[in-house]
Amino acid sequence: MEIEEMEPGLAPPTSPKRRPHPLEVPDLDLCGTFYPLGFPAEVRTNSSEILAQADELWGRFEPRFETEPIKVDVHIIGDASESIECPPATECQIMLPLLISVADGRHYSLANLAEGRTQLVLSKASEKHKNYLAYFFLGAAALGQIASRFALPVHAACVEWNGRGVLLCGESGAGKSTLSYACARAGWKYITDDATYLLHDPAVFGSKRIVTGNYNQVRFRPSAARLFPEIEGLPITPRAVGKPSIELPTFPNLGIECVQATAVDYLVFLNREYPSQRSLRTYSREKARQFLRQVLFGTPEAFDTQYWSIERSLAAEIFELRYSDLDWAVERLSRLVEEGR
């Protein structure tokens, strides 16, 4: 029999079943959509615990901004029997368009800032360290993409009075949390006590300075108990990094009104170094510009947009508030909003 006559009777060759390489991370068969700060984020993972943590972080935020969804892939490796102490803090490098964060060989992330996708690899045993994972990995995965693609991060608290937003700007320890909470207790609407995000999109917002933040919590230094009796005796909240603090959810017990976003009319830089010279005075626009440029990162295209957002924010009226007494400071800010001076 000739070869040509034999070939039609031969079974077609079959491809061998692909076997995963030992170094490959697991497939992701679970997914959920969340709205950190109001931005859509799609989380894919192989761990129900990660979805539960994402809901704990972002479940109270309502969908607000119609941006391209952030993609967060969380690959959990190993099993719960693995014994692990809390991993170390991450070290970061930017190799555009990538932002790389590494704690060790079992805890790292790769964020593509151009594509809006962040991939995380974490150990199963590390899931028990919720504050650590939220700060260094899961929360950072969303906030890093938001800060480089959709909004300008500003080291400021934000409150609203009579429909007008006030950014309370300052370095750590300037009094942003205590003053923003004091305003909220006096009837102001509360947006955030520390990190504010100024939205970029000129096609949507035009010249409006729309900001958002984490209105779900307030964070105090322990010394704030002298000012606010309701936090007296509360325990220090475990934190991944930073100074000791007491963190409280704004819902349902604090009795303050919260909103997820507002339009900003005033930038106020806080200064408690002159207790005997309380005043509200104009502030240097150039100093304000340098302050707003502190935490920028991202692609060259992102920088162009962030610089545009900074110049737009500098069109607001800018003041320095010198104070020591909270009641006086709240009253003076109210007068600023109501009278424009």
N, C-alpha and C positions, 0 to 999 in steps of 0.2 A: 504494500500500500504506500502510495506516495504521501509525502508530508502534507501537501495541499489537501489530500483527501482525509487526513487525520484531524486537521485543525478544527473543522466545524464541530466535531464531536467532543472536543476538549472543553471542560468547564472554564468559564472566564475566571481570570485571576482575581482574588479578593485581597483588599488591603488589610493588613493586620490592624487589630484594634489598638488605638493609641493609648498608651499608658502614660499617666501624668509623671513628669519628672519629679524626683524627690524634693527638689528645691522650689517647685511651684506652690504658690499660695492657694488656698481652697477657693472653689467657685462660690459665687455670691447668689444665694437663692432666696433671700429675704429683702424686702424693700419697703420704704416709707417716704412720704413727702412731708416736710416740715417747713416752717417759715421763720427762721432766725431773723430778728429785727424786722420782719415783714417780707423778707425776700424768699422766694421759693428755693428749696434745697432738696434734692433727691438723694436719699441715703440707701446704699445697697450694702448688704453684709451677709455673713453666714451665722450671725449671732443674734438671738432675740434680745439678749441683754443690752446690746448696743442700741437697738431700736428703742428699748425702754429708757436708756440714758438720753437718747436724742429727744424723746418726748418730754423727759424731765427738764432738759435744758430749754427746749423751744416750744413746748406744747401750748403755752399760754399766748404766744404771738399769733396774731391774725394775719391772713394774707393781705398784703397792702400794695406791693410793687410788682408790676408785670415785667420783670426782667427775665432773661434767660436763666433757667434753673441751674444752680450750683450743683455739681456732681461730687458726691463724697462716697468713696468705696472703702469699706473697712473690712480687711481680711483678718480674722482671728485664727491664730495658729496654736498648736499644742492643745492641752486639755487642763481641766480645773485641778487635777491632782498635782500639777507642777507647783512646787513651792517657790514663791517669789516675794521678795520685799519690794517696796515701792521703787520703781525704776528711777534713774537719775533724771535731772532736768535735761531738756533737749538742747543741742547745739545746732545752730542754723547757718546755712550758707545760701546765698542767692546766686544762681547761675542761669540768668534769664533765658527762657521764660520760666525757669524752675526755681521753686523755693524748697529747699531740702532741710528737713529737721530730723535729727538722729539722737535718740537717747542711748540705745545700744543695739546689738544685732537682732533683737526681737521686738523692738519698739521704734518705728521710724515712719516718716511720711514724705511724700513727694507731691508737691502742688504745682500744677501747670497753670500759671497765671494767665496765659494767653487763651487757654481752652476752658478755664473755669472748672477744672477737675482736680480733686485731691485724692490720692490713694494712701491709705494707712495700713500698716501691718502692726498688729498688737498681739500679745500673748493672751491666751484664755485666762490664765491666772491673774493677769493685771487688771481684769475687769473689776476686781474687788476694790481697787483704788480709784473710786469714782471722781474725786476732786482732781486727781492727777490727770486722768484721761480727759476730763472735761476741759481743763485749762490748757494742757499741752497739745492735745490731739483733736478731740471731737469738736470742741468749741472753736479752737484755733483754725480748724479746717474751713469752717463757714466764715468766720470773721476775717480771715486772711483774704479770702476771695472777695468778700464784700468791700473791704478796705482798698483793694487794688483795682476793682472793676466798676463798682457802683457808687461809692461814697468816699468822702474825705474824712478820715478819723481825726477827731479833735479832742484833746485832753481837757474836757470841760463837762460840767453838769448843765442841765437845761430844765427850765421851768417856764410856765406860761401864765400870764395874767391878762384878763380881758382880751383873749385871743391873740396876744402878742408874746412871742418867745424871747427869752433872755438866756444867752449862754454865759455861764459863770466859769471863767477860764482861770487856770492856774496850775502850777506844778503840784506834785504830791505834798500834802500837808497844808495847802493854801486855804482849806476850809470849804471845799466845794460840796462835800456830802452834808455837812452840818447845815450850811446855809440853804441848800436846795431842800432839805427836809424841813427846815424851819419855815421856809416859804410854803411848802405843801401843807404843813400844820396850820398855817394862817389862811388857807383857802386857795392857794395857787394850785395849778395843775402840774403834776410831776411827770417828767419824761425820763430823766436819768441823773445819776449822781456823780458820774465819773467819765464815761466814754460816750461821746456824741458823734454821730455820723451825718455829715452834710451831703445830701444827695446830689449827684452830678447832672443828670440828663437834662440839657438845656431845651431839648425838644418838648419835654414834658413839663418842666418846672420854670423854664424861662429865667427871669431874674429873681424869682422867689428863692429864698434861702430855707429850704425844707430840711429839717433834721429829724432823726430818729435815734432811739437808744433803748437800753434795757430798763423798761419801766416796771419790771417784775420784782426788783429787789432794791434795797437800800443797804449800804455798807457803812459802818461807823467804826472809828477808833474806840477802844474801850473807854477812853477818857470822856467820850461824848455822853456817858451816863450822867455826868454832872449837869448836863444841859437838858436831857430828855429823860424824865423819870421812868417812862415806859420801858426803857431798855436796862434799867438798873437790875443787876443780878443775873442777866442773861449770859450764857456761856460763850466763850470765844468760838467762832466758827472755824472748823478745820479748813486750811487753805493749802494749795499746792506750793505757792510762793507768796512773798510779800509780808508786810507787817501784820501783827495780830489784829483781827477785826471781828466785829459782830455783824453778821449778815442776816437781814430779815426780809422775808417776802412781803411785798406791798399788799398782796391779797392773802387772807381777807381781814387781817387784824389791825392794820395800822390806821385805817379810817381816813386815808387821803385819796384824792381824785387823781387818777393817772390817765395819760393819753400816750399813744404810740408814736405820734409825730406832731410837729408844729412848725410854723414859719417864724424865723428868727428876725427880730428887729434891732436887738442890741447885743453887743459883746461887752461884757464887764469883767475886767481882770481884778482878782481879789488880792488884797494886801492887808495883812494883819500886823505889819511891823510898826505901825504908827498909831498905837491905841489912843493917844491924846490928840490926834489930828484927823478925826473922822471926817470924811468928805467924799463926794463923788466928783471926779474931775476928768477932763478929757485925757485920752491916752494916746501914746505915739502909734501911728498907723504902721510905721516900719517895725517897731518892736512887736506889734501884733502879727505882722506878716512873718517875722522870724519864728514866733511861737507856733503859728499854724503849720509851718513847714517842717516841724520836728520829726513827725512819724510817717513820712511819705515813703512808699516803696511800690515797686511794680515795674511793668514794662515801660519803655519810652512813651508809648501812646498813653498809658495811664498817667504818667507824670504830666503830660500836656494838659490832660483833663483836670488833674488835681490842682495844678497851678491856676487854671481858669477858675476853679471853685474857690480857691483862696482869694483871688481878686474879687470875685463876686461877694464873698463874705465880708471883705473889707469895705464894701459899700454901706454896710450897716454903721450905725453910730457906735463909737468905741469909747469906753470909759474905764477908769480905775476906781475901785471902791476901797477906801481906807476905813477900817472899822475894827471894833473889838466886841461891840454889843450886838447880838443877833437880832433883837427886836428892832433896834434902830436900823440895822442893815435891811431887814425886810420892809420896814416902812419907807426907807429911802428908795428902794427898788420899785415899790408900788407907786411912789410919786413920780419916779422917772417914766414909768409906763403910762401913767395917767396924764402927766403934764408935758412929757417929752423933754424933760430937763432934770 
